[in-house]
Every structure is written in structure tokens, then in C-alpha cells.
Amino acid sequence: HDVLEAIRAAFPQEFPSWLEAGLQQIPPSAASQAEKMKLGEQLLRGDNGTVYEAVQQICYRCEQVALRDRGNQDSTTGGATKGKR
């Protein structure tokens, strides 16, 4: 999050469009458009603590989607890929 704040400070004109493009990469199952807007606002205008919490929230949600998707793949393949990498 400190890196994010440094980028925000170094590139104040570009940062909003970069942030918007980045937030669009978050799957809809992790955050609705309204939630992405709220997280974006926190990342754009928030202090250190707010930015940290927003980054944590995004990471947690994406992790949950990845785990859920992985679990669904295991169940659709009959667990054949379980334990293999």
C-alpha cells in the first residue's frame, strides 16, 4: 500500500485512470461495480489506513473467488486434479 500511495503522489494526473483500468480487472464475483467504485474512491483519496484496508479487502475477495473457482473445478473433474500441480 505504501508503493500505491507513492505512485499516487508521483503521478497525480495519471493515477485515476490507471486505478480505474486496474479495478476493471477484478472479477464481478469479487466486487460489484458499485463496490469497485467505493474501493477506487478509498484508494484515490484515502489516508494510509484507508488505502491499506481497501487493498486488504480486494485481496481477500479475489482470494475467495479463486478458492471457490478451484473448488468448483475439482468437483467438476471428479477430483482428478486434486494434489497435482
WONOR-V413365 format. One record per residue. N is the residue number from 0. RES is the residue in one letter. SS is DSSP state (a for helix, b for strand, c for the rest). Layout:
BEGIN
N|RES|SS / N|RES|SS
END
This chain:
BEGIN
0|H|c / 1|D|a / 2|V|a / 3|L|a / 4|E|a / 5|A|a / 6|I|a / 7|R|a / 8|A|a / 9|A|a / 10|F|c / 11|P|c / 12|Q|c / 13|E|c / 14|F|a / 15|P|a / 16|S|a / 17|W|a / 18|L|a / 19|E|a / 20|A|a / 21|G|a / 22|L|a / 23|Q|c / 24|Q|c / 25|I|c / 26|P|c / 27|P|c / 28|S|c / 29|A|c / 30|A|c / 31|S|c / 32|Q|a / 33|A|a / 34|E|a / 35|K|a / 36|M|a / 37|K|a / 38|L|a / 39|G|a / 40|E|a / 41|Q|a / 42|L|a / 43|L|a / 44|R|a / 45|G|c / 46|D|c / 47|N|a / 48|G|a / 49|T|a / 50|V|a / 51|Y|a / 52|E|a / 53|A|a / 54|V|a / 55|Q|a / 56|Q|a / 57|I|a / 58|C|a / 59|Y|a / 60|R|a / 61|C|a / 62|E|a / 63|Q|a / 64|V|a / 65|A|a / 66|L|a / 67|R|a / 68|D|a / 69|R|a / 70|G|a / 71|N|a / 72|Q|a / 73|D|a / 74|S|a / 75|T|a / 76|T|c / 77|G|c / 78|G|c / 79|A|c / 80|T|c / 81|K|c / 82|G|c / 83|K|c / 84|R|c
END
